[in-house]
Amino acid sequence: LNYDHDENLPNPTLGNREKKPRGRKRWATVAEAKHLIQAASESKNPLLLPFIQLALATGMRKGEILNLRWAQIDWESQTIYLNQTKNGDPASIPLNQYALHALNTLKKYRVRSSTWVFSHPNGERLQNIKNSFATACKKAKIEGLTIHDLRRTVGSWLINAGERLEIVQEVLRHKDIGTTREYYAHLEKSKAREALEKLDNTKIYILEDVNIRKR
């Protein structure tokens, strides 16, 4: 049994990467995420749901998740330790309750002879989960969403929750704040607009109807 072969889509070749256009702005709304999670819970691939949950709870990259080993999880400190990342630097990922729930679910499918968190029943590492993800998106009637967009979703949700770009940079582990700004500054601008529009509900415009006498 191969977990990503059981969907009605052609299996991608090993090493085939999703194209990530520079400056792409697609991310999942809360409603889309709920529909996606529901569809994933009904997937033939039992690893899809915890994969999506872990991605949305941590902002980790697809490769970081699929290459995760059990030894990298410190349950006591509730932290994932990555020896090497895309930036070439080690990193520590704090685990919230949602992430811990996903990892505990994965324990049910753990192959004792395997060191991989995401593995096939034969113990080999799961190379890709793209087919199962695409099938879930289709079932949830979500268009244009890629696996990498889950990471972008985390950043977008944080900005919309009022977090600063510097915090998003830290969570997503961008080396340069410019990268964070490129993807999320437009959301900060929209939040600024929302904040200013809230002034309509205050008395700040009390002078609007006051006749200002000429000097």
C-alpha positions as CSV (number, residue, x, y, z in Angstrom):
1,L,0.0,0.0,0.0
2,N,1.3,3.4,-1.0
3,Y,-0.6,6.2,0.7
4,D,-0.4,8.7,-2.1
5,H,-1.2,6.2,-4.9
6,D,-4.7,5.5,-3.9
7,E,-6.3,8.7,-5.2
8,N,-7.7,9.1,-8.7
9,L,-4.9,11.3,-9.9
10,P,-1.6,10.5,-11.6
11,N,1.2,10.1,-9.0
12,P,3.9,12.8,-9.3
13,T,7.4,11.7,-10.0
14,L,9.8,11.7,-7.1
15,G,11.5,15.1,-6.6
16,N,8.8,16.9,-8.6
17,R,8.3,20.2,-6.9
18,E,5.3,22.5,-6.9
19,K,5.9,25.8,-8.7
20,K,5.8,28.7,-6.3
21,P,5.5,31.9,-8.3
22,R,7.3,34.8,-6.6
23,G,5.0,37.1,-4.8
24,R,2.0,34.6,-4.9
25,K,-0.8,35.8,-2.7
26,R,-3.1,32.8,-2.4
27,W,-4.0,31.6,1.1
28,A,-6.9,29.7,2.6
29,T,-9.7,31.5,4.3
30,V,-11.0,30.1,7.6
31,A,-14.0,28.7,5.8
32,E,-11.8,27.1,3.1
33,A,-9.6,25.6,5.8
34,K,-12.6,24.1,7.6
35,H,-13.9,22.5,4.3
36,L,-10.4,21.2,3.5
37,I,-10.0,19.6,6.9
38,Q,-13.4,18.0,6.6
39,A,-12.4,16.6,3.2
40,A,-9.0,15.4,4.5
41,S,-10.7,13.6,7.3
42,E,-12.6,11.5,4.7
43,S,-9.4,10.9,2.6
44,K,-8.2,7.4,1.8
45,N,-4.8,8.6,3.0
46,P,-4.8,8.7,6.8
47,L,-1.7,10.9,6.9
48,L,-3.3,13.8,5.0
49,L,-5.4,15.2,7.8
50,P,-2.5,15.4,10.4
51,F,-0.2,16.7,7.6
52,I,-2.6,19.6,7.0
53,Q,-3.1,20.2,10.7
54,L,0.6,20.3,11.3
55,A,1.2,22.6,8.4
56,L,-1.5,25.1,9.6
57,A,-0.3,24.9,13.2
58,T,3.3,25.5,12.6
59,G,3.9,27.1,9.2
60,M,6.4,24.5,8.4
61,R,7.4,23.8,4.7
62,K,6.2,20.7,3.0
63,G,9.7,19.2,2.8
64,E,10.3,19.9,6.5
65,I,7.2,18.0,7.4
66,L,7.7,15.0,5.1
67,N,11.4,14.8,6.2
68,L,10.5,14.9,9.9
69,R,11.8,12.1,12.1
70,W,10.4,11.1,15.5
71,A,13.8,11.9,17.1
72,Q,13.4,15.5,16.2
73,I,10.3,15.9,18.4
74,D,11.0,16.9,22.0
75,W,7.7,16.1,23.8
76,E,8.7,17.6,27.1
77,S,9.5,21.0,25.7
78,Q,6.9,20.7,23.0
79,T,9.3,21.6,20.3
80,I,10.4,20.3,16.9
81,Y,14.1,20.7,16.2
82,L,15.1,21.0,12.5
83,N,18.8,20.3,11.9
84,Q,18.8,22.1,8.5
85,T,16.2,24.2,6.8
86,K,15.8,25.9,3.4
87,N,17.9,28.7,4.7
88,G,20.6,26.3,5.8
89,D,20.2,27.1,9.5
90,P,18.9,24.9,12.3
91,A,15.6,25.9,13.7
92,S,13.2,25.1,16.6
93,I,9.5,25.0,16.0
94,P,7.2,25.5,19.1
95,L,4.3,23.2,19.1
96,N,0.8,24.4,20.1
97,Q,-2.0,22.0,21.2
98,Y,-3.2,21.7,17.6
99,A,0.2,20.6,16.4
100,L,0.5,18.1,19.3
101,H,-2.9,16.7,18.5
102,A,-1.7,16.1,14.9
103,L,1.5,14.4,16.0
104,N,-0.4,12.2,18.5
105,T,-2.7,11.1,15.7
106,L,0.4,10.2,13.6
107,K,1.6,7.9,16.5
108,K,-1.3,5.6,15.6
109,Y,0.3,5.0,12.1
110,R,3.9,4.8,13.4
111,V,5.9,2.0,11.9
112,R,8.2,0.8,14.7
113,S,11.0,-0.1,12.2
114,S,10.9,3.4,10.7
115,T,12.3,6.7,12.0
116,W,10.0,8.8,9.7
117,V,7.0,10.5,11.1
118,F,5.3,10.3,7.7
119,S,5.9,6.9,6.4
120,H,4.2,4.2,4.3
121,P,3.2,1.0,6.0
122,N,6.4,-0.6,4.8
123,G,8.4,2.0,6.8
124,E,9.6,4.0,3.8
125,R,9.4,7.8,3.9
126,L,6.3,9.4,2.3
127,Q,7.8,11.2,-0.6
128,N,4.8,13.3,-1.6
129,I,1.2,14.0,-0.5
130,K,0.3,16.1,-3.5
131,N,-2.3,13.7,-5.0
132,S,-4.2,13.3,-1.8
133,F,-4.2,17.0,-1.1
134,A,-5.4,17.8,-4.7
135,T,-8.2,15.2,-4.2
136,A,-9.3,16.8,-0.9
137,C,-9.3,20.3,-2.5
138,K,-11.5,19.0,-5.3
139,K,-13.9,17.4,-2.8
140,A,-14.0,20.6,-0.8
141,K,-14.5,22.7,-4.0
142,I,-11.4,24.8,-3.3
143,E,-9.7,26.1,-6.4
144,G,-6.1,27.2,-6.9
145,L,-4.8,26.2,-3.5
146,T,-1.4,24.4,-3.3
147,I,0.3,22.7,-0.4
148,H,2.8,25.6,0.0
149,D,-0.2,28.0,0.3
150,L,-0.8,26.4,3.7
151,R,2.4,28.1,4.9
152,R,1.3,31.3,3.4
153,T,-2.1,30.9,5.2
154,V,-0.4,30.8,8.6
155,G,1.3,34.1,7.8
156,S,-1.9,35.7,6.6
157,W,-3.9,34.5,9.6
158,L,-1.3,35.9,11.9
159,I,-1.3,39.3,10.2
160,N,-5.1,39.4,10.3
161,A,-5.0,38.5,14.0
162,G,-3.0,41.7,14.5
163,E,0.6,40.3,14.7
164,R,3.4,42.5,13.4
165,L,5.5,41.5,10.4
166,E,8.5,40.9,12.6
167,I,6.5,38.2,14.5
168,V,5.4,36.6,11.2
169,Q,9.1,36.6,10.0
170,E,10.1,34.8,13.2
171,V,7.3,32.2,12.9
172,L,8.0,31.5,9.2
173,R,11.7,31.8,9.7
174,H,12.4,34.2,6.9
175,K,16.0,35.3,6.9
176,D,15.1,38.8,5.6
177,I,12.2,40.9,6.7
178,G,11.9,41.9,3.0
179,T,10.7,38.5,2.1
180,T,8.0,38.7,4.8
181,R,7.0,42.2,3.6
182,E,6.8,41.1,0.0
183,Y,4.1,38.5,0.8
184,Y,2.2,40.1,3.7
185,A,2.7,43.9,3.6
186,H,-0.5,44.2,1.6
187,L,-2.5,42.6,4.5
188,E,-0.9,45.1,7.0
189,K,-2.1,47.9,4.8
190,S,-5.6,46.5,4.7
191,K,-5.5,46.2,8.5
192,A,-4.5,49.8,8.7
193,R,-7.4,50.8,6.6
194,E,-9.8,48.8,8.8
195,A,-8.3,50.5,11.9
196,L,-8.8,53.9,10.4
197,E,-12.4,53.1,9.3
198,K,-13.2,52.2,12.9
199,L,-12.7,55.9,13.7
200,D,-16.0,56.5,12.0
201,N,-17.6,55.0,15.1
202,T,-15.9,57.4,17.4
203,K,-16.4,61.1,18.1
204,I,-13.2,62.0,16.3
205,Y,-15.2,63.9,13.7
206,I,-17.1,65.9,16.2
207,L,-15.7,69.1,14.6
208,E,-17.0,68.1,11.2
209,D,-20.1,70.3,11.5
210,V,-18.5,73.1,13.6
211,N,-18.4,76.4,11.8
212,I,-14.8,77.5,12.0
213,R,-14.7,81.3,12.2
214,K,-12.4,83.1,9.9
215,R,-9.6,85.0,11.5
